[in-house]
């Protein structure tokens, strides 16, 4: 893919703006190396990341956990996103002798693996093909931006790599700093896809960006 790169410098943190060759779409990256982030690296998580690297599948922290870490809060629950399909994950975990539990989310791309007495919920990157206001039929993808596009709020649409690299396609980091609650893309479309999103929107507006959200 052709990319047009622009660099934006500020004295705090090492950041890079990359303008994708799409109108009004940007990829913002920076490095996060906080104590809260470093504390996530348990034996279970280290083993999990090593396995994905070995099998050449990308794995990143996703959603609310990224928001919490950027707020200086250690997340209580961590969701992971990957380019690996559910079938690839199952084959990978079975070959490594890793136990899998709770297969109810598999049709939507979620596999839960148990390593070192910890559960890790990992979901394949997805695109919503059809929605009915509450449920969606999904199609798997390897495109991180496409997965970010289907998420509800900009502050929940970021990914974090295990080297500390933040991947932000929709200005979520700036919205988080400014305590701005904003839907990804068109608000009407996001709400029609899942009507419960309007409740999340008002919840964030009313109580702010606290770690327990």
Buried (B, 14 or more C-beta within 10 A) or exposed (E): EEEEEEEEEEEEEEBBBBEBEEEEEBBBBBEBEEEBBEEBEEEBBBBBBEBBEEBEBBBBBBBBBBBBBBBEBBBEEBBBBBBBBBEBBBEBBEEBEBEBEEEEBBEBBBBBBBBEEBBBBBBBBBBBEEBEEEEBEBBBBBEBBBBBBBBBBBBBBBBBBBEBBBBBBBBBBBBBEEEBBBBBBEBEEBBEBBEEBBEBBEEBEEEEBEBEB
